[in-house]
């Protein structure tokens, strides 16, 4: 089994963001299961329970907003060819099911900038703008789903933590294609604020 070994570069230029602990080159046929922490494997395993808890709360809080995006908020919407092509994207985050008294059960954020880059056997995904910025790697899984592993960059931080060092910053999610040139990245049970995060991604320009 590989060591927990995602090193995420601070810069978004042509550097690879994957480094295996004992080699400068990524191993062949790397799997997300060999890299993910036990806690993150549990979170992704229970993705359906997170949807079942979060979606009714969000619908009760803002039924009109949920109804306006039937594809985005359908947990079973997953088309073939899930892989995100490299390039620049517009992305926006929806938080479903509030954690604590300060968070609403449905929160929609405006569009920000995201970037997907080809790293060889995996791809990297960075949310470039905004106060909460997931940054990490996208691993192959099957025809309708890929898996994201990474960390959360906050505020004016310029360098992401190494995956596996801080459970509160570790992130796991899955990527699905939900329409022509339209994807979502779903985070079941993120550490802060919500029961489920849904990030919509569409190509920029």
Residue, then its C-alpha position, 0 to 999 in steps of 0.5 A: x500500500x502506498x503511504x499517504x502521499x499527496x503533496x499539493x503545490x502552492x503554485x498552479x503553474x506546470x508543476x505536478x501536484x502528486x509526489x509519492x513519498x519515495x519517488x519523484x514519479x507517480x506509481x503506475x495504476x495508483x488508486x484513491x483507496x491506497x491514498x485516502x485516510x480511513x476517515x475519508x473512506x468512511x465518508x465516501x462510503x456513506x455518501x448516500x446517507x449524507x444526501x438523505x440527511x441533507x437534501x430534505x433539510x435544504x428543500x425545507x429551507x428553500x424549496x424553490x432553489x432546489x426545484x430550480x436545479x433538478x439535475x444538480x440536486x438529484x443524488x442519482x444523476x450520473x452520466x457516462x464519461x465522468x472525467x473532467x477535461x483539463x482547463x479553466x472552469x466556473x464553479x459555485x458551491x451549495x451547502x446543504x444541511x447546516x451544522x450548528x445554529x449559525x448555518x442555514x440549511x441551504x446556502x448558495x455561493x456565487x461563481x468563482x474560478x476553478x482549474x483542472x490540470x492533467x498530472x499524468x495518471x491523475x488530474x489536479x483540481x484547484x478552486x482558485x478564488x474564494x475564501x474556501x478553496x479545495x485543492x487536490x487530485x482527481x483519481x479514476x474510479x469508474x465510468x460515472x464517477x471519479x474521486x477527489x482527495x485534497x485539502x481545504x485552503x482558507x482565507x489568505x493562505x498561499x500553501x495547502x497542507x499536505x493531505x493526511x496531516x490535519x483531519x479537519x482540512x482533509x477533503x474527499x468527494x466524488x465527481x460526476x457528469x450531470x449534463x453536456x459540459x456540466x459536472x458536480x463535485x460532491x463532498x459528503x460530510x465536510x468538516x465545517x458548516x454543512x452535511x453535504x457540499x455540492x460544487x457545480x463546474x462548467x467550462x469557462x468561456 
